[in-house]
């Protein structure tokens, strides 16, 4: 990767298209294929057991129109895998497999679609937050018992492992607090200066991160990190996205990447989803605001919301939990209509 601090892997696509299309949920599609992901490793467990299933999901999203495959490494950490009796070498190899599987899916897709060879899709190595490793839902409320130095130590080895597999970009996702984003920025500057990343926060309402920090403050804190080429929000209720994009755009001219969930509500204790009504985290961190306000009728169609998000300043759009290839196909159809 060239040591050009202004290089943005997303720009090859955003320069040609009205917006870049991120893929949808990986775990959701694996569950639909019959995999039981009730596990602290979530979709990462399939890396070892059924790698072809992951290739198939990535390929389905490329066929639907996605410009980016986010890898099955969100919940794959050295600590988590080694707790399952893997050696450090084995754990590292499994994390890197997430990147090679996405690259394999891209190669297969390009072989069938040579017209995309001049502007191929990207592989984004998913980097979940410290809260995803804890598997207790705190990526949707923050409040870590770990300081910035501890967060740097947690992320360092996994970033190095993923980057050795040569993804196009890091997708640092679902961060509930500015402190974790700053820890990642420290690592990018000091340890991985040629790497490029997007940072996507989780948000509890239209203006605040999951831990209550105003998103403007968080964006302002990381906006000068040149290795971060895009800032955004993921796994957040659809109704909050337009306002959050405007808040982000008020602080940066970088690309804005958004991939909200479908509008359903996730219970981190039972690891199940329910219909769209809000569950707000209280002072004890019980529950997750991960859906719509109770009784507020919304269309859950990503493509239907997209014109408003584009008008607010978004440049990359996809889906998170409970979205699938049909949602991405609808985004691709909309983009074609706008081109």
Secondary structure, DSSP 4 states (H G I P E B T S, - for coil): ----TT--TTHHHHTTSSSEEB---HHHHHHHTT----STTGGGHHHHH-HHHHHHHHHHHHHHT-SEEE-TTTT--HHHHHTTT--HHHHHHHHHHHHHHHHHHHHHHHHH-GGGGGG--EEEEEE--HHHHHTSSGGGT---S--HHHHHHHHHHHHHHHHHT--SEEEEEEE-SHHHHHHHHHHHHHT-TT--EEEEE-BSSSSBBTTS-BHHHHHHHHTT-TTEEEEEEESS-HHHHHHHHHHHHTT--SEEEEEE--S-EEETTTTEEESS------TT--S---SPPTT------HHHHHHHHHHHT--EEEE-TT--HHHHHHHHHHHHHH-
